[in-house]
Amino acid sequence: MMKRLGALDFDGETVLWHYTTGPGLLGIVESGQIFATQVACLNDSSETTYATELFKSAISKASETLAPDDSGHVLLKHIQSEFRDETGQASSSSSKFFVACFTTQKDDLSQWRAYSEIGGENGYAIGFKARGLFVGPNSLVVKMNYDRELHKALADEVAAATLQYFREGLQSAAERDPEQWAKEFFQAGMTKYTASLHS
């Protein structure tokens, strides 16, 4: 999936620019570090819910194509209940994920306006080679992809694959209770997903 998104499709020698204020630059130089922002504190909260909303939409669409007696409904209803709308709650406040932003644009007006102190003035852009940002086992540099149609297509594929694996699990054990299997399947899937993000 990351390959389809082109997430790792850049040369390690590419220079990425980090825009910051004067105090921010001083802090980076003095500490030798760039501080990342906890995802719950991003200025656009939709960034943390975008993928979830796409998946919920794909699950709803997949549900509409199933026959009324299809066992897949059990899993889809469980997923929908787990991803219920919790807007307004600080659900991501305990997240372990932190992000820092970079761009290939060395001199970009929108970046100056967003990350300088006074409307584009008193800002700095610091260049880093991409390969130097791959530090430690728990960090990853990815290229952003803004193709919403591709995102929706991938979400649909994930929803379809999820249903397929769920059905295969039921078929492999005829005595398995669909409701219990839905809970176990979802929990195992989320555990594996979280582990992959930290690997």
Backbone torsions as a table, in degrees:
resi	resn	phi	psi	omega
1	MET	NA	-41.9	178.9
2	MET	-62.7	-33.2	177.5
3	LYS	-66.9	-42.7	178.8
4	ARG	-61.5	-35.0	-179.9
5	LEU	-80.6	-12.1	-176.9
6	GLY	70.3	24.9	-173.0
7	ALA	-63.7	-30.3	-178.3
8	LEU	-112.3	17.7	-174.5
9	ASP	-88.4	69.6	172.3
10	PHE	-152.3	154.2	-178.2
11	ASP	-76.9	139.0	178.5
12	GLY	-62.1	-20.0	179.3
13	GLU	-87.0	-6.0	178.2
14	THR	-61.9	135.3	177.9
15	VAL	-89.1	123.9	177.0
16	LEU	-107.4	139.4	-174.2
17	TRP	-108.6	136.0	178.2
18	HIS	-115.7	116.0	-178.8
19	TYR	-89.2	139.0	-178.0
20	THR	-157.1	174.8	178.6
21	THR	-89.1	175.9	176.8
22	GLY	-58.6	-51.7	177.2
23	PRO	-60.6	-34.8	178.8
24	GLY	-64.8	-43.7	177.7
25	LEU	-61.1	-45.1	-179.9
26	LEU	-60.6	-41.9	179.4
27	GLY	-64.3	-38.7	179.9
28	ILE	-67.1	-44.3	-179.0
29	VAL	-65.6	-43.7	-177.1
30	GLU	-70.2	-37.2	-175.8
31	SER	-94.1	-21.4	-175.6
32	GLY	71.7	20.9	-176.8
33	GLN	-136.2	156.5	170.8
34	ILE	-114.1	123.3	-179.4
35	PHE	-83.4	129.7	177.9
36	ALA	-91.7	157.4	-177.9
37	THR	-98.1	132.6	176.0
38	GLN	-63.3	136.6	-170.0
39	VAL	-58.5	-28.1	179.5
40	ALA	-70.3	-14.8	-176.7
41	CYS	-102.8	8.9	178.0
42	LEU	-66.4	149.5	-177.2
43	ASN	-72.7	-13.1	175.9
44	ASP	-121.8	99.6	-175.2
45	SER	-64.6	-21.7	-178.3
46	SER	-67.1	-19.0	180.0
47	GLU	-62.5	-29.8	-178.0
48	THR	-87.5	-13.1	-177.5
49	THR	-112.1	-6.5	-174.7
50	TYR	-56.0	-53.2	-177.7
51	ALA	-63.5	-40.2	179.3
52	THR	-61.9	-42.8	179.7
53	GLU	-64.6	-38.7	177.7
54	LEU	-62.5	-44.0	-178.8
55	PHE	-66.2	-41.7	178.4
56	LYS	-60.4	-40.8	179.0
57	SER	-65.0	-42.3	179.4
58	ALA	-64.6	-38.5	178.5
59	ILE	-64.4	-42.5	179.0
60	SER	-62.7	-42.6	180.0
61	LYS	-65.5	-40.0	178.7
62	ALA	-64.2	-36.8	-178.8
63	SER	-63.6	-34.7	-178.0
64	GLU	-68.6	-20.8	-177.8
65	THR	-90.8	-7.3	-176.3
66	LEU	-85.7	148.4	172.8
67	ALA	-66.7	151.9	-177.0
68	PRO	-54.1	-33.6	-176.9
69	ASP	-96.6	10.9	-178.8
70	ASP	-68.7	132.1	-179.1
71	SER	-64.5	-19.0	179.6
72	GLY	-60.5	-25.5	179.5
73	HIS	-59.9	-33.8	-178.9
74	VAL	-61.1	-47.0	-179.7
75	LEU	-67.7	-44.9	-177.0
76	LEU	-61.7	-40.4	177.3
77	LYS	-64.9	-37.1	178.9
78	HIS	-65.8	-43.3	179.1
79	ILE	-62.7	-45.1	-179.7
80	GLN	-61.0	-36.9	179.5
81	SER	-71.5	-33.9	179.5
82	GLU	-71.8	-33.0	-179.9
83	PHE	-100.8	34.4	-179.8
84	ARG	-61.6	156.4	-177.7
85	ASP	-69.2	119.4	179.4
86	GLU	-120.4	33.7	179.2
87	THR	-57.5	134.9	179.2
88	GLY	97.9	-16.8	177.6
89	GLN	-95.0	148.5	-179.7
90	ALA	-82.8	57.6	-174.0
91	SER	-67.3	-24.0	-177.7
92	SER	-100.3	6.2	-175.4
93	SER	-64.9	-24.4	-179.9
94	SER	-100.9	11.3	-178.1
95	SER	-61.7	145.8	178.4
96	LYS	-91.2	4.2	-174.4
97	PHE	-97.8	134.1	178.6
98	PHE	-129.9	146.2	-177.4
99	VAL	-132.6	150.1	171.4
100	ALA	-132.5	144.7	-173.3
101	CYS	-109.0	142.3	178.1
102	PHE	-136.5	161.6	178.5
103	THR	-143.4	155.3	175.7
104	THR	-83.3	-6.8	-178.2
105	GLN	-84.1	114.8	-177.3
106	LYS	-73.3	-32.4	-175.9
107	ASP	-140.4	87.5	-173.4
108	ASP	-121.0	123.1	-174.9
109	LEU	-60.2	-41.1	-178.5
110	SER	-64.3	-34.7	178.3
111	GLN	-69.8	-41.3	178.2
112	TRP	-60.0	-43.0	-177.9
113	ARG	-67.0	-37.2	-175.6
114	ALA	-78.6	-31.8	-169.8
115	TYR	-119.8	3.2	175.4
116	SER	-93.9	175.2	-174.5
117	GLU	-77.5	-43.8	-173.7
118	ILE	-131.7	90.7	172.8
119	GLY	49.8	39.6	177.8
120	GLY	104.5	-6.5	180.0
121	GLU	-105.7	158.8	178.5
122	ASN	60.1	36.5	176.7
123	GLY	-113.0	164.4	-179.1
124	TYR	-137.5	146.4	174.7
125	ALA	-120.1	121.3	-177.5
126	ILE	-107.9	129.3	-178.1
127	GLY	-95.4	136.3	176.7
128	PHE	-132.1	140.8	171.6
129	LYS	-73.9	137.8	-174.4
130	ALA	-55.1	-41.4	-177.4
131	ARG	-61.0	-26.2	-179.4
132	GLY	-77.2	-8.2	-178.5
133	LEU	-94.7	-6.6	176.2
134	PHE	-85.8	87.1	-176.3
135	VAL	-124.7	127.5	176.3
136	GLY	80.1	156.3	-177.0
137	PRO	-73.6	-17.1	-175.7
138	ASN	-105.7	16.8	178.7
139	SER	-122.2	150.5	-177.6
140	LEU	-150.6	136.3	175.7
141	VAL	-104.5	123.0	-179.9
142	VAL	-128.5	148.2	178.5
143	LYS	-88.9	131.4	-178.8
144	MET	-72.1	144.0	176.6
145	ASN	-124.3	126.5	-175.6
146	TYR	-109.6	18.0	-179.7
147	ASP	-83.3	93.9	-175.2
148	ARG	-62.7	-35.6	-179.9
149	GLU	-64.5	-38.2	176.2
150	LEU	-66.6	-40.1	178.3
151	HIS	-59.5	-44.8	-179.3
152	LYS	-65.3	-39.4	179.7
153	ALA	-65.0	-41.8	178.8
154	LEU	-66.1	-39.0	178.1
155	ALA	-62.8	-40.2	177.7
156	ASP	-63.1	-40.8	179.6
157	GLU	-65.0	-40.9	179.2
158	VAL	-64.5	-41.3	179.2
159	ALA	-62.8	-43.5	-179.6
160	ALA	-65.4	-42.9	179.7
161	ALA	-66.0	-36.8	178.6
162	THR	-61.5	-44.9	177.6
163	LEU	-62.3	-42.7	-179.0
164	GLN	-60.3	-47.9	-179.1
165	TYR	-65.8	-34.8	178.6
166	PHE	-64.2	-45.4	-179.7
167	ARG	-64.6	-40.4	179.3
168	GLU	-61.1	-37.2	178.1
169	GLY	-65.6	-38.9	178.0
170	LEU	-67.3	-40.7	-177.5
171	GLN	-68.2	-29.0	-177.5
172	SER	-75.9	-14.7	178.5
173	ALA	-142.2	95.4	-173.2
174	ALA	-59.7	-29.4	-177.2
175	GLU	-84.7	-1.8	-175.6
176	ARG	-68.2	132.7	178.9
177	ASP	-79.5	123.3	-176.9
178	PRO	-56.6	-39.7	-178.9
179	GLU	-65.3	-46.7	179.7
180	GLN	-66.3	-39.6	-179.9
181	TRP	-65.7	-35.1	178.4
182	ALA	-61.5	-42.9	179.6
183	LYS	-65.4	-45.8	-179.3
184	GLU	-66.3	-41.1	-179.1
185	PHE	-62.8	-45.0	-179.2
186	PHE	-65.3	-45.4	-178.7
187	GLN	-62.7	-43.7	179.8
188	ALA	-64.7	-39.5	179.9
189	GLY	-65.3	-43.2	-179.3
190	MET	-68.7	-35.9	177.6
191	THR	-63.9	-44.1	179.8
192	LYS	-65.9	-40.1	-179.7
193	TYR	-63.5	-45.0	-179.6
194	THR	-64.6	-40.6	179.4
195	ALA	-63.4	-38.2	-178.5
196	SER	-66.9	-32.0	179.6
197	LEU	-70.0	-26.4	-177.8
198	HIS	-99.1	-0.6	-177.8
199	SER	-87.5	NA	NA
